[in-house]
């Protein structure tokens, strides 16, 4: 499978890229700074801005799916990243006949706030609020796009090896996630990669945490 990846220079995107290449997939990394990535077999690096529809359309040529793993730096927590990126992704995917899009979001974004517990939900309404509004602004456009989309909603991210059985569940199940839903980027990357080929997740907001205790 040939996967277009946005966010390949971020920590989660780097993990996703590595896992995809290790699994034998081709990856087209669409990045602002091509020099930030090292070439390896199966990887194509394409430079471009998030709002450049023409460049993104060229990058998606021949791809089977799109994975979006964008996230702001701490200093850019108010930046409209998803609101900027999602419309060009939709347009480029449609131009190339690419149906499958999997987008990294966060637990507490939009309707998934109902799946949170205190104290994490306090952060959703305070210091995470601006970033979450940006996610909603971008992701809300997927529903009417005609694409086979999935959004993935992990808790706070950390770097560590994959866990054996992370908790992955449809937000509409009503499951309340752990009070401290810590999530490993390696688990997120593996889940996103699996969901690309899992039609059961199409049109769903999928919750994810490596901390599986929810009682």
GIGINOR-V743596 format. One record per residue. N is the residue number from 1. RES is the residue in three letters. D_FIRST is the distance of its C-alpha to the first C-alpha in Angstrom with 1 decimal. Layout:
n: <N & N>
res: <RES & RES>
d_first: <D_FIRST & D_FIRST>
//
This chain:
n: <1 & 2 & 3 & 4 & 5 & 6 & 7 & 8 & 9 & 10 & 11 & 12 & 13 & 14 & 15 & 16 & 17 & 18 & 19 & 20 & 21 & 22 & 23 & 24 & 25 & 26 & 27 & 28 & 29 & 30 & 31 & 32 & 33 & 34 & 35 & 36 & 37 & 38 & 39 & 40 & 41 & 42 & 43 & 44 & 45 & 46 & 47 & 48 & 49 & 50 & 51 & 52 & 53 & 54 & 55 & 56 & 57 & 58 & 59 & 60 & 61 & 62 & 63 & 64 & 65 & 66 & 67 & 68 & 69 & 70 & 71 & 72 & 73 & 74 & 75 & 76 & 77 & 78 & 79 & 80 & 81 & 82 & 83 & 84 & 85 & 86 & 87 & 88 & 89 & 90 & 91 & 92 & 93 & 94 & 95 & 96 & 97 & 98 & 99 & 100 & 101 & 102 & 103 & 104 & 105 & 106 & 107 & 108 & 109 & 110 & 111 & 112 & 113 & 114 & 115 & 116 & 117 & 118 & 119 & 120 & 121 & 122 & 123 & 124 & 125 & 126 & 127 & 128 & 129 & 130 & 131 & 132 & 133 & 134 & 135 & 136 & 137 & 138 & 139 & 140 & 141 & 142 & 143 & 144 & 145 & 146 & 147 & 148 & 149 & 150 & 151 & 152 & 153 & 154 & 155 & 156 & 157 & 158 & 159 & 160 & 161 & 162 & 163 & 164 & 165 & 166 & 167 & 168 & 169 & 170 & 171 & 172 & 173 & 174 & 175 & 176 & 177 & 178 & 179 & 180 & 181 & 182 & 183 & 184 & 185 & 186 & 187 & 188 & 189 & 190 & 191 & 192 & 193 & 194 & 195 & 196 & 197 & 198 & 199 & 200 & 201 & 202 & 203 & 204 & 205 & 206 & 207 & 208 & 209 & 210 & 211 & 212 & 213 & 214 & 215>
res: <UNK & UNK & UNK & UNK & UNK & UNK & UNK & UNK & UNK & UNK & UNK & UNK & UNK & UNK & UNK & UNK & UNK & UNK & UNK & UNK & UNK & UNK & UNK & UNK & UNK & UNK & UNK & UNK & UNK & UNK & UNK & UNK & UNK & UNK & UNK & UNK & UNK & UNK & UNK & UNK & UNK & UNK & UNK & UNK & UNK & UNK & UNK & UNK & UNK & UNK & UNK & UNK & UNK & UNK & UNK & UNK & UNK & UNK & UNK & UNK & UNK & UNK & UNK & UNK & UNK & UNK & UNK & UNK & UNK & UNK & UNK & UNK & UNK & UNK & UNK & UNK & UNK & UNK & UNK & UNK & UNK & UNK & UNK & UNK & UNK & UNK & UNK & UNK & UNK & UNK & UNK & UNK & UNK & UNK & UNK & UNK & UNK & UNK & UNK & UNK & UNK & UNK & UNK & UNK & UNK & UNK & UNK & UNK & UNK & UNK & UNK & UNK & UNK & UNK & UNK & UNK & UNK & UNK & UNK & UNK & UNK & UNK & UNK & UNK & UNK & UNK & UNK & UNK & UNK & UNK & UNK & UNK & UNK & UNK & UNK & UNK & UNK & UNK & UNK & UNK & UNK & UNK & UNK & UNK & UNK & UNK & UNK & UNK & UNK & UNK & UNK & UNK & UNK & UNK & UNK & UNK & UNK & UNK & UNK & UNK & UNK & UNK & UNK & UNK & UNK & UNK & UNK & UNK & UNK & UNK & UNK & UNK & UNK & UNK & UNK & UNK & UNK & UNK & UNK & UNK & UNK & UNK & UNK & UNK & UNK & UNK & UNK & UNK & UNK & UNK & UNK & UNK & UNK & UNK & UNK & UNK & UNK & UNK & UNK & UNK & UNK & UNK & UNK & UNK & UNK & UNK & UNK & UNK & UNK & UNK & UNK & UNK & UNK & UNK & UNK>
d_first: <0.0 & 3.8 & 6.3 & 9.9 & 12.4 & 16.1 & 18.5 & 17.0 & 20.6 & 21.8 & 22.3 & 19.8 & 17.2 & 17.8 & 17.3 & 14.0 & 12.8 & 14.3 & 13.0 & 9.3 & 10.1 & 12.3 & 9.9 & 8.1 & 5.1 & 6.1 & 8.4 & 10.9 & 13.9 & 16.4 & 19.7 & 23.4 & 24.3 & 22.0 & 24.6 & 23.9 & 20.7 & 20.7 & 18.5 & 16.5 & 14.1 & 10.6 & 12.1 & 13.4 & 16.3 & 17.7 & 21.0 & 22.3 & 24.2 & 23.1 & 25.3 & 24.4 & 22.7 & 22.8 & 21.1 & 18.4 & 17.9 & 17.5 & 15.0 & 12.7 & 13.0 & 10.0 & 7.7 & 6.2 & 8.0 & 10.8 & 12.2 & 15.9 & 17.8 & 21.0 & 24.4 & 27.8 & 30.0 & 33.2 & 35.1 & 32.9 & 32.9 & 34.4 & 31.9 & 30.2 & 26.7 & 24.9 & 27.4 & 26.6 & 22.8 & 21.9 & 23.6 & 21.8 & 18.4 & 19.4 & 20.8 & 17.9 & 15.4 & 17.9 & 18.6 & 15.1 & 14.7 & 12.1 & 13.3 & 11.6 & 13.3 & 14.2 & 17.3 & 19.3 & 22.9 & 25.9 & 28.1 & 31.1 & 29.5 & 30.8 & 31.4 & 30.1 & 33.5 & 34.9 & 32.8 & 34.4 & 37.7 & 40.3 & 40.2 & 36.6 & 37.2 & 40.0 & 37.6 & 35.5 & 38.7 & 39.9 & 38.1 & 34.5 & 35.7 & 35.0 & 31.4 & 30.9 & 32.5 & 29.9 & 27.1 & 28.8 & 29.4 & 25.8 & 24.2 & 26.9 & 25.5 & 22.3 & 24.4 & 25.5 & 22.5 & 21.2 & 17.7 & 16.1 & 17.0 & 17.6 & 19.8 & 20.1 & 23.7 & 24.6 & 28.1 & 29.3 & 26.8 & 27.6 & 26.3 & 26.4 & 24.5 & 22.6 & 24.9 & 24.9 & 24.9 & 24.6 & 25.9 & 23.3 & 24.9 & 25.0 & 27.6 & 29.4 & 30.4 & 33.0 & 32.3 & 34.2 & 32.3 & 34.2 & 36.9 & 35.2 & 31.4 & 30.2 & 26.5 & 24.6 & 21.8 & 20.0 & 20.2 & 19.0 & 15.9 & 15.1 & 16.0 & 13.9 & 10.7 & 12.0 & 13.1 & 9.9 & 9.5 & 13.3 & 15.1 & 18.4 & 18.0 & 17.7 & 20.8 & 21.9 & 23.1 & 22.1 & 24.7 & 23.9 & 26.4 & 26.9 & 30.6 & 30.7 & 34.4 & 35.1 & 38.6>
//
